[in-house]
Amino acid sequence: MKRYRISYKQEFNGEILQDSYVRTVRSEWELQKAVSALYSDSHVFSVTCEELEGDLE
């Protein structure tokens, strides 16, 4: 398993909001599912993923 910091930006009421969270995933598919879930919100326009140091067992 690997840990990623998932960051996203969204526009809401004329303001750009930015947030991030850490997620542990088992596979690339699971990571892409998390990204797709964010993009399903019509306000989200940018999502980035950064792998954090050290795999988890």
NUFINU-886821 format. One record per atom (N, C-alpha, C): residue in one letter; x, y, z. Coordinates in steps of 0.02 Angstrom, whole numbers, plus 50000, padded with zeros to 5 digits. Layout:
N
aXYZ ...
# end
This chain:
57
m500424994150000 m500005000050000 m500445006250000 k500195011449970 k500565017749966 k500125023449991 r500455028650015 r500105034650039 r500205040349989 y499675044049976 y499695049649930 y499375055749963 r499655061549947 r499325067849964 r498945069849901 i498285070249908 i497855072149852 i497635079349863 s497815083649816 s497645090749821 s497155092449765 y496695096949780 y496215098849729 y496025106249736 k495815109049680 k495575115949678 k494875115949650 q494465120449677 q493785121049652 q493575128349653 e493135130149608 e492855136849608 e492155136549635 f492015140749684 f491355140749715 f491175147949734 n490615150249711 n490375157049724 n490905162249705 g491245161149649 g491735165849625 g492415165649659 e492505161149707 e493145160549742 e493465153849725 i494135153749724 i494495147549713 i494705144849781 l494475138849795 l494635135549859 l495115129849844 q495585128749890 q496095123549882 q496125119449946 d496175112849939 d496215108549997 d496605102249979 s496815098450029 s497155092150016 s497035087450074 y497145081050061 y497095075950113 y497555070150096 v497705066050145 v498145060250135 v497705054050131 r497855049850081 r497465043750071 r497935037950060 t497785032350091 t498155026150081 t497775021950031 v498125019649978 v497795015649926 v498175009149916 r497815004249891 r498114997649878 r498364997049807 s498085001149761 s498265000449690 s498165007049654 e498435007249593 e498355013149550 e497605014149535 w497235008749526 w496525009149513 w496155012749569 e496335011149631 e496015014249689 e496175021749692 l496785023649673 l496985030649671 l496575034349617 q496515031349558 q496135034449504 q495395035049522 k495145030449560 k494445030749583 k494345036849628 a494825038249672 a494785044149716 a494815050549676 v495255050749625 v495305056649582 v494655057749543 s494385052449516 s493755052849478 s493185055349522 a493175053149585 a492655055449631 a492685062949641 l493295065649646 l493365072949654 l493125076549591 y493335074049532 y493135077249470 y492385076549456 s492035072049490 s491315071549480 s490945077649507 d491285081549550 d491015087949573 d491155093149519 s490645096149492 s490735100849436 s491145107049454 h491235108449518 h491635114249540 h492385112849540 v492575106449542 v493295104649545 v493585105049475 f494155108749470 f494475109449404 f495205107149403 s495485105249461 s496185102949462 s496275098049519 v496595092349504 v496755087349555 v497465084949542 t497875084849595 t498555082249589 t498675077149645 c499115072349631 c499285067149679 c500035066949688 e500255066649750 e500965066349765 e501085060349811 e501505055649789 e501645049849830 e502085051949889 l501895049749949 l502265051350009 l502785045950021 e503325047650055 e503875043050068 e503645036950107 g503915031250087 g503815025050125 g503175021450109 d503235015350085 d502655011050073 d502405008350140 l501775006850143 l501475003850202 l501374996450188 e501464992350236 e501354985150228 e500684983250256 
# end
